[in-house]
Amino acid sequence: MSKPAGAPKVEPKAPPPGPPDPPPPDGAVLPAFLVALQAALPGAVAQVSYWVGDWTLIVAPDRLLEVGRWLRDASDAQFDFCSDVTACDWPARAERFDLVYSLYSTRHCHRVRMKARAADGEAVPSVAGLWPAAGWLEREVFDMFGVRFAGHPDLRRILMPDDWQGHPQRKDFPLEGPGELLMANPHEWLRLRQAADDEDVE
């Protein structure tokens, strides 16, 4: 359908550079464990954010293990349970990925998010040595986003087949299918896929 004559040209919007990570509102009181963390590890927390009742600590990847270990072991914190590790993709940003760790203390019944930012191709330290359950979650992030975790004991795909092309939750992943080979030559992709299936049957 053609546009009517004289219709204003609509310029495409630029992709957002990343989440706002709002600071705590005026009058917000930092939890005791955050005050203790900042005193124990000066400069380790680059930013504290607060949104809809949840606190987020933004840390550099090279201090991720240091902060994570303190949050797990300190008496005021005792975040003994890593309930989730996920990522967000912001292609317009140099540090393209937000790695988000959801932590919970079964002793104190409080929670916090720890976030690190990483560029495409930058390896992030694995926290599986701190919270073993995170090993499975980091594999999912690797599978879906292609983020590599240094020191992970078994970093491989967990949802997609081993021969899958690309990482489906990246924002530049083609909606038509798994990677450039399918888009450029779908018949060749199907031939190779069928050959792999035939080998499995044999």
ABEGO torsion letter per residue (X at the ends): XBBBBGBBBBBBBBBBAEBAGBBBBBGBBBBAAAAAAAAABBGABABBBBBGGBBBBBBBAAAAAAAAAAAAABAAAGBABBABBBBBBBAABABABBBBBBBBBAAAGBBBBBBBBBBBGBBBBBAAAABAAAAAAAAAAAAAAGBBBBGBABBBBAABBAABBEBAABAABBAAEBEAAAAABAAAAAAAAAAAAAAAAX
